């Protein structure tokens, strides 16, 4: 299995066709994607201004992979600190991890607060290194204001669940206040956008700007989220994104 750094080098290789470099970026995302593959890719198309026509701005792929690389280096530092702590705990006879799992090891089915696992167009607007730093600071016990994911202190958006209502961050869609029924709900968009449309960057123009009104404002999309209650999954004891 080739490494993240190998495919990062391919993204930088200007002698390759842009579609090959683009495919290498996707492989990098399979190695590390803080928002999940689809949501992280959507984020990078906006932050790095990747146009619908890759040949119009090949350097956008470099900007995207470098933002991802910077965030990955921060994550590797956090992962190493966690591994060192676990080694020390094991030497002390503590075989089971103490406390909740680190943020990057919580899969979506144990993280009902992560709406962007189901709707990749709703995710934090932070640059990936900023998001990783924020999550690392929370792991270290820092009391950060605003939404745990993005830091927004805007008024939450109420979303009906069928049993009551949950309150979501209007900036990134994170569930700030879960449904009072005691179960967690999977929030899905009223109108899903196929991955193929995201991959082809239909939401971007050839001038590297977002296509107007595609797929609509983030707040409006959050308000249109529908809640689905999978009865076989209990609400987790910890709130980790």
C-alpha positions as CSV (number, residue, x, y, z in Angstrom):
1,X,0.0,0.0,0.0
2,X,1.5,3.3,-1.1
3,X,1.7,6.1,1.5
4,X,0.2,9.5,1.8
5,X,3.5,11.2,1.1
6,X,3.9,9.2,-2.2
7,X,0.6,10.5,-3.5
8,X,1.3,14.0,-2.2
9,X,4.4,13.9,-4.4
10,X,2.2,12.9,-7.4
11,X,-0.1,15.8,-6.8
12,X,3.0,18.1,-7.0
13,X,4.3,16.4,-10.2
14,X,3.5,19.0,-12.9
15,X,4.5,16.5,-15.6
16,X,1.5,14.3,-14.9
17,X,-2.0,15.0,-16.5
18,X,-4.2,16.9,-14.1
19,X,-6.7,13.9,-13.8
20,X,-3.8,11.8,-12.5
21,X,-2.9,14.4,-10.0
22,X,-6.5,14.7,-9.0
23,X,-6.8,11.0,-8.5
24,X,-3.7,11.2,-6.3
25,X,-5.4,13.8,-4.1
26,X,-8.3,11.5,-3.6
27,X,-6.0,8.7,-2.5
28,X,-4.5,11.1,0.0
29,X,-8.0,11.6,1.3
30,X,-8.4,7.9,1.8
31,X,-5.4,8.1,4.2
32,X,-6.5,11.2,6.1
33,X,-9.7,13.1,6.0
34,X,-10.8,14.9,9.2
35,X,-14.3,15.5,7.9
36,X,-14.6,12.2,6.2
37,X,-13.6,11.7,2.5
38,X,-16.6,13.3,0.8
39,X,-17.0,16.3,3.2
40,X,-13.2,16.9,3.3
41,X,-13.0,16.8,-0.5
42,X,-15.9,19.3,-0.7
43,X,-14.1,21.5,1.8
44,X,-10.9,21.4,-0.2
45,X,-12.6,22.3,-3.4
46,X,-13.8,25.5,-1.7
47,X,-10.7,26.4,0.4
48,X,-8.2,25.6,-2.4
49,X,-10.6,26.9,-5.1
50,X,-10.4,23.8,-7.3
51,X,-12.2,24.7,-10.6
52,X,-14.6,22.5,-12.5
53,X,-12.0,22.4,-15.2
54,X,-8.8,21.2,-13.6
55,X,-6.6,22.5,-16.4
56,X,-7.8,26.0,-15.7
57,X,-5.8,26.0,-12.4
58,X,-3.6,22.9,-11.7
59,X,-2.0,24.7,-8.8
60,X,-5.3,24.4,-6.9
61,X,-4.5,20.7,-6.4
62,X,-1.2,21.6,-4.8
63,X,-3.0,24.1,-2.5
64,X,-5.5,21.4,-1.5
65,X,-3.0,18.7,-0.7
66,X,-0.8,21.1,1.2
67,X,-3.7,22.1,3.5
68,X,-4.4,18.4,4.0
69,X,-0.7,17.7,4.7
70,X,-0.4,20.5,7.2
71,X,-3.4,19.1,9.1
72,X,-2.1,15.6,8.9
73,X,1.2,16.6,10.5
74,X,-0.7,18.1,13.5
75,X,-2.8,14.9,13.7
76,X,0.3,12.7,13.7
77,X,1.7,14.7,16.6
78,X,-1.5,14.2,18.6
79,X,-1.6,10.5,17.7
80,X,2.0,10.0,18.9
81,X,1.2,11.7,22.2
82,X,-1.9,9.4,22.6
83,X,0.2,6.4,21.8
84,X,2.9,7.4,24.3
85,X,0.3,7.8,27.0
86,X,-1.2,4.4,26.2
87,X,2.3,2.8,26.4
88,X,2.8,4.4,29.8
89,X,-0.7,3.2,31.0
90,X,0.1,-0.4,29.8
91,X,3.4,-0.4,31.6
92,X,1.5,0.6,34.7
93,X,-0.9,-2.3,34.3
94,X,-3.8,-0.3,32.8
95,X,-4.7,-2.4,29.7
96,X,-8.0,-0.7,28.8
97,X,-7.9,2.9,27.6
98,X,-8.9,5.5,30.2
99,X,-11.4,8.1,29.1
100,X,-13.1,8.5,25.8
101,X,-11.5,7.6,22.5
102,X,-9.6,10.3,20.7
103,X,-11.6,12.3,18.2
104,X,-10.1,10.7,15.2
105,X,-11.0,7.1,16.3
106,X,-14.7,7.8,16.8
107,X,-16.5,6.3,13.7
108,X,-19.7,8.0,12.5
109,X,-22.0,5.3,13.9
110,X,-20.7,6.2,17.4
111,X,-20.7,10.0,16.6
112,X,-24.3,11.1,16.1
113,X,-23.2,14.7,16.5
114,X,-21.3,14.6,13.2
115,X,-23.9,15.6,10.6
116,X,-21.4,15.9,7.7
117,X,-20.9,12.1,7.8
118,X,-24.3,12.0,6.1
119,X,-24.4,15.3,4.3
120,X,-20.9,16.2,3.0
121,X,-22.0,19.7,2.0
122,X,-22.5,20.6,5.7
123,X,-19.2,20.7,7.6
124,X,-17.1,23.2,9.6
125,X,-15.7,26.1,7.5
126,X,-12.4,26.0,9.3
127,X,-9.2,25.2,7.5
128,X,-8.3,21.6,8.3
129,X,-5.2,22.5,10.4
130,X,-7.4,24.9,12.5
131,X,-10.0,22.1,13.0
132,X,-7.4,19.6,14.0
133,X,-5.8,22.1,16.5
134,X,-9.2,22.8,17.9
135,X,-10.0,19.1,18.4
136,X,-6.6,18.5,19.9
137,X,-7.1,21.4,22.4
138,X,-10.4,19.9,23.4
139,X,-8.7,16.6,24.0
140,X,-6.2,18.3,26.2
141,X,-9.0,19.8,28.3
142,X,-9.1,23.4,27.0
143,X,-12.4,25.2,27.5
144,X,-13.1,26.6,24.0
145,X,-16.1,28.9,23.5
146,X,-18.8,28.3,20.9
147,X,-19.5,25.1,18.9
148,X,-17.1,22.3,19.8
149,X,-16.4,21.7,16.1
150,X,-16.2,25.2,14.5
151,X,-16.4,27.7,17.4
152,X,-19.5,29.5,16.1
153,X,-21.6,31.1,18.8
154,X,-24.6,31.8,16.6
155,X,-28.2,30.8,17.5
156,X,-28.7,27.0,17.0
157,X,-31.1,25.8,14.4
158,X,-33.9,23.6,15.7
159,X,-34.6,20.4,13.6
160,X,-37.6,18.2,14.3
161,X,-36.8,14.5,15.0
162,X,-40.3,13.0,15.3
163,X,-39.8,12.6,19.0
164,X,-39.0,16.2,19.8
165,X,-36.3,18.4,18.4
166,X,-32.6,18.7,18.3
167,X,-30.5,21.9,18.0
168,X,-27.8,22.1,15.4
169,X,-25.0,24.5,14.9
170,X,-26.1,26.8,12.1
171,X,-22.5,27.1,10.9
172,X,-21.4,23.5,10.6
173,X,-24.5,21.4,11.5
174,X,-23.1,19.8,14.6
175,X,-25.7,18.6,17.0
176,X,-25.4,20.9,20.0
177,X,-28.4,19.7,21.9
178,X,-29.7,16.1,21.2
179,X,-33.3,15.1,21.0
180,X,-34.8,14.7,24.5
181,X,-36.1,11.3,23.6
182,X,-32.8,9.8,24.7
183,X,-32.0,8.2,21.4
184,X,-29.7,9.6,18.8
185,X,-30.9,10.4,15.3
186,X,-29.1,10.2,12.0
187,X,-29.6,13.5,10.2
188,X,-29.8,13.2,6.4
189,X,-30.4,15.9,3.7
190,X,-33.9,16.2,2.2
191,X,-32.1,16.2,-1.2
192,X,-28.9,14.2,-1.4
193,X,-26.1,15.2,-3.8
194,X,-24.5,12.2,-5.4
195,X,-20.8,11.7,-4.9
196,X,-20.2,11.8,-8.7
197,X,-21.5,15.4,-8.8
198,X,-19.2,16.4,-6.0
199,X,-16.3,14.6,-7.6
200,X,-16.9,16.4,-10.9
201,X,-17.1,19.7,-9.0
202,X,-20.4,20.8,-10.4
203,X,-20.5,23.3,-7.5
204,X,-17.5,25.1,-8.8
205,X,-17.0,27.2,-12.0
206,X,-14.0,27.1,-14.3
207,X,-13.0,30.4,-12.7
208,X,-12.5,28.7,-9.3
209,X,-15.6,30.3,-7.7
210,X,-18.6,28.5,-6.2
211,X,-21.5,28.1,-8.5
212,X,-24.3,30.4,-7.3
213,X,-27.2,28.7,-5.6
214,X,-25.6,25.2,-5.8
215,X,-26.7,23.5,-3.7
216,X,-28.0,26.5,-1.6
217,X,-27.0,28.3,1.6
218,X,-25.6,26.2,4.4
219,X,-28.2,27.4,6.9
220,X,-31.0,26.5,4.6
221,X,-29.6,23.1,4.0
222,X,-29.3,22.5,7.8
223,X,-32.9,23.5,8.2
224,X,-33.9,20.9,5.5
225,X,-32.1,18.0,7.3
226,X,-34.4,15.1,8.1
227,X,-33.9,12.9,11.2
228,X,-33.9,9.1,11.0
229,X,-33.9,7.1,14.2
230,X,-32.0,3.7,13.8
231,X,-33.5,1.7,16.7
232,X,-30.5,-0.7,16.8
233,X,-28.0,2.0,17.8
234,X,-28.1,3.5,21.3
235,X,-27.1,7.0,22.1
236,X,-23.4,7.0,23.0
237,X,-22.2,7.8,26.5
238,X,-19.7,10.4,25.3
239,X,-20.0,13.3,22.8
240,X,-17.1,13.0,20.5
241,X,-16.7,14.4,17.0
